[in-house]
Amino acid sequence: MGAFKLQVQDDDKRPDYWHDVNTDLGTPYLFTKEADARAKLLELFPILVKMEQFRADFKRTRVVVVNPYDDIDNPEKY
């Protein structure tokens, strides 16, 4: 089963730098349905999401698939 997380890019000088959107506990928001993730993104960043929908700004928010094989791909975790 896939999982989705939210990311935001908030540094105009580094458009390639994205970071996870975290809960109050400091853990990333995780969703099992992409639609739920997009709804939360709209709730947290309504202006950015609307501006992106109308192509009035660069893409600064996104929903990404969490890699289920992250522990295998990253040998430093062992």
VEXDREN-891748 format. One record per residue (C-alpha): residue in three letters; x, y, z. Coordinates in nm, 4 decimals, padded with zeros to 6 digits, m for minus. Layout:
// VEXDREN-891748
ALA, X, Y, Z
...
//
This chain:
// VEXDREN-891748
MET, 00.0000, 00.0000, 00.0000
GLY, 00.1386, 00.3383, m00.0965
ALA, 00.1699, 00.6371, 00.1296
PHE, 00.1758, 01.0038, 00.0417
LYS, 00.3407, 01.2982, 00.2145
LEU, 00.3313, 01.6742, 00.1726
GLN, 00.6261, 01.8883, 00.0740
VAL, 00.6751, 02.2609, 00.0327
GLN, 00.9410, 02.4755, m00.1339
ASP, 00.9704, 02.8103, 00.0389
ASP, 01.3108, 02.9424, m00.0660
ASP, 01.3041, 03.1301, m00.3975
LYS, 01.6821, 03.1132, m00.4161
ARG, 01.6800, 02.7322, m00.3966
PRO, 01.3911, 02.6048, m00.6111
ASP, 01.5313, 02.2516, m00.5956
TYR, 01.5082, 02.2379, m00.2148
TRP, 01.1861, 02.0849, m00.0821
HIS, 01.1073, 01.9866, 00.2754
ASP, 00.8382, 01.7762, 00.4376
VAL, 00.5401, 01.9425, 00.5994
ASN, 00.5341, 01.8191, 00.9584
THR, 00.2645, 01.7839, 01.2212
ASP, 00.2877, 01.9588, 01.5576
LEU, 00.4727, 01.6501, 01.6827
GLY, 00.7456, 01.6988, 01.4223
THR, 00.6552, 01.3959, 01.2125
PRO, 00.5567, 01.4235, 00.8464
TYR, 00.1902, 01.4144, 00.7545
LEU, 00.1280, 01.0727, 00.5956
PHE, m00.1808, 00.9674, 00.4018
THR, m00.2934, 00.6438, 00.2409
LYS, m00.5039, 00.8267, m00.0205
GLU, m00.3661, 01.0911, m00.2520
ALA, m00.6958, 01.2826, m00.2428
ASP, m00.6700, 01.3155, 00.1367
ALA, m00.3131, 01.4438, 00.1044
ARG, m00.4178, 01.7031, m00.1528
ALA, m00.7074, 01.8155, 00.0681
LYS, m00.4701, 01.8673, 00.3632
LEU, m00.2274, 02.0556, 00.1401
LEU, m00.5103, 02.2876, 00.0365
GLU, m00.6099, 02.3321, 00.4015
LEU, m00.2559, 02.4197, 00.5140
PHE, m00.1465, 02.6274, 00.2127
PRO, m00.4652, 02.7584, 00.0485
ILE, m00.3094, 03.0611, m00.1203
LEU, m00.0122, 02.8741, m00.2667
VAL, m00.2289, 02.5894, m00.3949
LYS, m00.4805, 02.8278, m00.5551
MET, m00.2043, 03.0320, m00.7170
GLU, m00.0571, 02.7135, m00.8627
GLN, m00.3980, 02.6057, m00.9952
PHE, m00.4275, 02.9299, m01.1899
ARG, m00.0597, 02.9264, m01.2916
ALA, m00.0067, 03.2572, m01.1148
ASP, 00.3043, 03.1363, m00.9343
PHE, 00.5755, 02.8733, m00.9514
LYS, 00.5033, 02.5310, m00.8051
ARG, 00.5776, 02.5514, m00.4322
THR, 00.3700, 02.2655, m00.2918
ARG, 00.3483, 01.8997, m00.3828
VAL, 00.2246, 01.5588, m00.2777
VAL, 00.4854, 01.2863, m00.3169
VAL, 00.4766, 00.9089, m00.2885
VAL, 00.6715, 00.7792, 00.0087
ASN, 00.9245, 00.5217, m00.1049
PRO, 00.8232, 00.1884, 00.0537
TYR, 01.1758, 00.0577, m00.0096
ASP, 01.3547, 00.3466, 00.1609
ASP, 01.5203, 00.1239, 00.4197
ILE, 01.6560, m00.1003, 00.1429
ASP, 01.7763, 00.1890, m00.0741
ASN, 01.9538, 00.3629, 00.2134
PRO, 02.2257, 00.1353, 00.3569
GLU, 02.3062, 00.3916, 00.6314
LYS, 01.9826, 00.2940, 00.8072
TYR, 02.1174, m00.0534, 00.8943
//
